[in-house]
């Protein structure tokens, strides 16, 4: 009897746990938004955890987002879109996990253990202030309105979308290049100096000795332009000019780009076997790490431009 009773009790316990679990995570469990806000009212956002903080602000004229730290840095569109899509639509399970401050650390919804997200209107007034956390005992994240006691389980993990690390928000495409808008380019690498000029939609190569015409379908032209169009940064250096300026004393490549309204320059220094370091114009506030792909596409000679091989359009 004792053995059968034990088996029955075990089956009963398993059934109770299964019913509790199915009810807790059932699709019919009631959910609602953690907060309601008009996205157009948000003009600034701060995100912080115990170690890092980040403040970004929308530019009224362009609607682009920028950091307002020591250097003004434009924010990439994708993480902003993710923020407005996911964070502004946080769904909470309506059942309150706890309302006791003694449990806040357990659910990681304090400024020391969670991530705090504050949104501001155009006057700098706080309109949303929340704490987000991850609790080991739950499948999803946790959330609390900062000045309230109720802690909720939320139906998604959005911690990555509120990262206070600047690199998460930065634009990899730091130098926009449009080949159609370029009139000419001057290129220096080592002892070699040449110029590419567009005349009546035909590109011409010129150095100190000769000049000849090419077509835009020329392979060397195409590869070189594609290298600039695909120029990306691996990481950034902010405020590091004093310790990195030696890499530009003898640059491995320099390109001046002439358009109708301006002249831009890219200067490349060799950093190590995998990375070069790039300066845009005379901006020494921010430098960029990149691969050698673009460098290799431009450190070519007259012979490469004389080749008649064409790529397929």
Secondary structure as the mmCIF struct_conf table of DSSP 4:
data_model
#
loop_
_struct_conf.conf_type_id
_struct_conf.id
_struct_conf.beg_label_comp_id
_struct_conf.beg_label_asym_id
_struct_conf.beg_label_seq_id
_struct_conf.end_label_comp_id
_struct_conf.end_label_asym_id
_struct_conf.end_label_seq_id
HELX_RH_AL_P HELX_RH_AL_P1 UNK A 2 UNK A 24
TURN_TY1_P TURN_TY1_P1 UNK A 25 UNK A 25
TURN_TY1_P TURN_TY1_P2 UNK A 27 UNK A 28
BEND BEND1 UNK A 29 UNK A 29
STRN STRN1 UNK A 31 UNK A 33
BEND BEND2 UNK A 34 UNK A 34
HELX_RH_3T_P HELX_RH_3T_P1 UNK A 39 UNK A 41
STRN STRN2 UNK A 44 UNK A 48
BEND BEND3 UNK A 50 UNK A 51
STRN STRN3 UNK A 53 UNK A 58
TURN_TY1_P TURN_TY1_P3 UNK A 60 UNK A 62
STRN STRN4 UNK A 65 UNK A 68
BEND BEND4 UNK A 69 UNK A 71
STRN STRN5 UNK A 72 UNK A 74
STRN STRN6 UNK A 75 UNK A 75
HELX_LH_PP_P HELX_LH_PP_P1 UNK A 76 UNK A 76
HELX_RH_AL_P HELX_RH_AL_P2 UNK A 77 UNK A 86
HELX_RH_3T_P HELX_RH_3T_P2 UNK A 87 UNK A 89
STRN STRN7 UNK A 91 UNK A 98
HELX_RH_3T_P HELX_RH_3T_P3 UNK A 101 UNK A 103
TURN_TY1_P TURN_TY1_P4 UNK A 104 UNK A 108
BEND BEND5 UNK A 110 UNK A 110
TURN_TY1_P TURN_TY1_P5 UNK A 111 UNK A 113
BEND BEND6 UNK A 114 UNK A 114
STRN STRN8 UNK A 115 UNK A 120
TURN_TY1_P TURN_TY1_P6 UNK A 122 UNK A 123
BEND BEND7 UNK A 124 UNK A 124
STRN STRN9 UNK A 126 UNK A 134
TURN_TY1_P TURN_TY1_P7 UNK A 136 UNK A 137
BEND BEND8 UNK A 138 UNK A 140
STRN STRN10 UNK A 141 UNK A 145
TURN_TY1_P TURN_TY1_P8 UNK A 146 UNK A 147
STRN STRN11 UNK A 151 UNK A 154
BEND BEND9 UNK A 155 UNK A 156
HELX_RH_3T_P HELX_RH_3T_P4 UNK A 159 UNK A 162
HELX_RH_3T_P HELX_RH_3T_P5 UNK A 166 UNK A 168
TURN_TY1_P TURN_TY1_P9 UNK A 169 UNK A 169
STRN STRN12 UNK A 170 UNK A 170
BEND BEND10 UNK A 172 UNK A 172
BEND BEND11 UNK A 175 UNK A 175
HELX_RH_3T_P HELX_RH_3T_P6 UNK A 179 UNK A 181
STRN STRN13 UNK A 182 UNK A 189
TURN_TY1_P TURN_TY1_P10 UNK A 190 UNK A 191
STRN STRN14 UNK A 192 UNK A 199
TURN_TY1_P TURN_TY1_P11 UNK A 200 UNK A 201
STRN STRN15 UNK A 202 UNK A 206
BEND BEND12 UNK A 208 UNK A 209
STRN STRN16 UNK A 211 UNK A 213
TURN_TY1_P TURN_TY1_P12 UNK A 216 UNK A 217
STRN STRN17 UNK A 218 UNK A 218
HELX_RH_AL_P HELX_RH_AL_P3 UNK A 219 UNK A 229
TURN_TY1_P TURN_TY1_P13 UNK A 230 UNK A 230
BEND BEND13 UNK A 234 UNK A 234
STRN STRN18 UNK A 235 UNK A 238
BEND BEND14 UNK A 239 UNK A 239
HELX_RH_AL_P HELX_RH_AL_P4 UNK A 241 UNK A 244
HELX_RH_3T_P HELX_RH_3T_P7 UNK A 245 UNK A 248
TURN_TY1_P TURN_TY1_P14 UNK A 249 UNK A 250
BEND BEND15 UNK A 252 UNK A 252
STRN STRN19 UNK A 253 UNK A 259
BEND BEND16 UNK A 260 UNK A 261
STRN STRN20 UNK A 263 UNK A 270
BEND BEND17 UNK A 272 UNK A 274
STRN STRN21 UNK A 276 UNK A 280
TURN_TY1_P TURN_TY1_P15 UNK A 281 UNK A 282
BEND BEND18 UNK A 285 UNK A 285
STRN STRN22 UNK A 286 UNK A 290
BEND BEND19 UNK A 292 UNK A 292
HELX_RH_AL_P HELX_RH_AL_P5 UNK A 293 UNK A 298
BEND BEND20 UNK A 299 UNK A 299
HELX_RH_AL_P HELX_RH_AL_P6 UNK A 302 UNK A 306
STRN STRN23 UNK A 310 UNK A 310
#
